[in-house]
Amino acid sequence: MSAVLPLPDPSPEVGVLLARGHDCRYADDLAAAERWFRQAAAISPATAEAWGALGEVLAETGRPREGVAALARADALDPGQPFRLAGLAGAEAACGEAGAAVATCRRWLALCPGSLPARQTLATQLLSLGMPEAAVAALREVVLLDPDQAASMATLVGLLTDAGEPVAALELAQPTLRRVPDHPGLHLEIGRAWQRLGESARAAAAWCRCLALAKATSPEAEAARSALAATPDPSPDHTPDPTYVRALFDRYAGRFDAELVERLEYRAPQLLLEAMRALPGFAAGGLDILDLGCGTGLAGAVFAPHARTLAGIDLAPRMIDQARRRGIYHRLEAGDLRTVLDRESQRWHLIIAADVFTYLGDLGPVLKAVARSLCRGGRLAATVERAPEEDGVIAMPSRRMRHGAGHLRRAADAAGLLTLSLSPATLRTEAREPVIGLVFVLERP
Ligand SMILES: C[S@@+](CC[C@H](N)C(=O)[O-])C[C@H]1O[C@@H](n2cnc3c(N)ncnc32)[C@H](O)[C@@H]1O
């Protein structure tokens, strides 16, 4: 059995050389430090400290390849020293040996599982090896261990955005943004995430913030300036971009029902059915029903017993997947609700839109399309969130829109639809406060 022997202390003579080298290094005289460390290594080639310190100085003075050789020698003499592995990984990274740097970082992490620099170096090197998914995993651990790591968060937001997950990126960045509000690189990447979602106003705001925080000549400022120059003006009525809505609900699909029904006491579907039942002439069965923005099918489920056929359309394919599982729809499609309305005229006995017009601005065009798509005597039952102004259409910070009763009546009149009922009701809660909406039924005469 072989025992692990401790390394002998350097001889007093070598100890003096090392001490002088360290003194010079701290005094920033790296050329002198190098001479002392070289001398120590020449006199005592088995002293790991001499090779290690020499390797660090070589790497610091722009000779990372020689630094790697010296640090690797120190590591071989005295393996398992985290600070030395840190130096070795840095030097390997600096001379483009990403594969070796990754291996060194993994050894470093095995010794120090909580090390942020080890994970950060690992992530950078994985990226240069063309392994963004593995880099994302390492960076996720960094920001989980310490949400204040704004530079790592910026890289992570950029990678997730490039991987088509800008909503996840924005969600993840929130705690860091609150705690470190002045990191220009993070605002730059936040802007790219919003841009990917088609939210040019929010993207532009993030880039302006980046410009305000960054040095004028920095790469971040340069990138923010060219991004701003290439960004179109945002939509004048602040209607959220469909790309954003789709990404939001795709991400939300798996937990939508539990969130809305159990936590937010969502009841728009039941309110629509009550509004329909309260009107004379409600045919309780045999209806061809179109569910606009059907989501996971919460409203479809309430109306299915009254349907001869039930069709649903939604922007978010993952919401459609959830709706399909209910087995109640005869037809489901992923797409903008306007496509089905434009395609199928005089078709539907009933069109429902539960909490969907909340994602549209001016309702004039959509109600005209609804009017064409309904058969004679056909009805639309829908909800909106109520705007404080009778005639108003306003955008909320949540990206949802609110509509006033006057706006609804005017848009219905312009579309040739009769307003059969229109009344306020609590649609759900938000931060434990009721969200007041309008429930309305329109009819094609
Ligand atoms: C709050 S959810 C309501 C879902 C469903 N109606 C319900 O009551 O459970 C809103 C849904 O509308 C969809 N949506 C928003 N704008 C849309 C559009 N222009 N075309 C199709 N679907 C849309 C969203 O993808 C989302 O699934």
The ligand as a MOL file (V3000), in Angstrom:
LIG
                    3D

  0  0  0     0  0            999 V3000
M  V30 BEGIN CTAB
M  V30 COUNTS 27 29 0 0 0
M  V30 BEGIN ATOM
M  V30 1 C -56.0360 33.7960 -21.1720 0
M  V30 2 S -55.9830 32.5860 -22.3860 0 CHG=1
M  V30 3 C -57.6760 32.0750 -22.4430 0
M  V30 4 C -57.8210 30.6950 -23.0320 0
M  V30 5 C -59.2210 30.1680 -23.0870 0
M  V30 6 N -60.0790 30.9570 -23.9220 0
M  V30 7 C -59.7950 30.0330 -21.7120 0
M  V30 8 O -60.8050 30.6700 -21.4260 0
M  V30 9 O -59.2120 29.2950 -20.9180 0 CHG=-1
M  V30 10 C -55.7860 33.5160 -23.8540 0
M  V30 11 C -55.4740 32.6590 -25.0620 0
M  V30 12 O -55.6760 33.4330 -26.2250 0
M  V30 13 C -54.6850 33.0910 -27.1660 0
M  V30 14 N -54.5650 34.2030 -28.1040 0
M  V30 15 C -54.2430 35.4920 -27.8520 0
M  V30 16 N -54.2670 36.2200 -28.9760 0
M  V30 17 C -54.6230 35.3740 -29.9820 0
M  V30 18 C -54.8160 35.5090 -31.3800 0
M  V30 19 N -54.6460 36.6970 -31.9980 0
M  V30 20 N -55.1740 34.4220 -32.0900 0
M  V30 21 C -55.3360 33.2080 -31.4880 0
M  V30 22 N -55.1680 33.0180 -30.1650 0
M  V30 23 C -54.8150 34.0820 -29.4130 0
M  V30 24 C -53.4600 32.8490 -26.3240 0
M  V30 25 O -52.5080 32.0710 -26.9990 0
M  V30 26 C -54.0520 32.1400 -25.1120 0
M  V30 27 O -54.0440 30.7600 -25.2410 0
M  V30 END ATOM
M  V30 BEGIN BOND
M  V30 1 1 1 2
M  V30 2 1 2 3
M  V30 3 1 2 10
M  V30 4 1 3 4
M  V30 5 1 4 5
M  V30 6 1 5 6
M  V30 7 1 5 7
M  V30 8 2 7 8
M  V30 9 1 7 9
M  V30 10 1 10 11
M  V30 11 1 11 12
M  V30 12 1 11 26
M  V30 13 1 12 13
M  V30 14 1 13 14
M  V30 15 1 13 24
M  V30 16 1 14 15
M  V30 17 1 14 23
M  V30 18 2 15 16
M  V30 19 1 16 17
M  V30 20 1 17 18
M  V30 21 2 17 23
M  V30 22 1 18 19
M  V30 23 2 18 20
M  V30 24 1 20 21
M  V30 25 2 21 22
M  V30 26 1 22 23
M  V30 27 1 24 25
M  V30 28 1 24 26
M  V30 29 1 26 27
M  V30 END BOND
M  V30 END CTAB
M  END
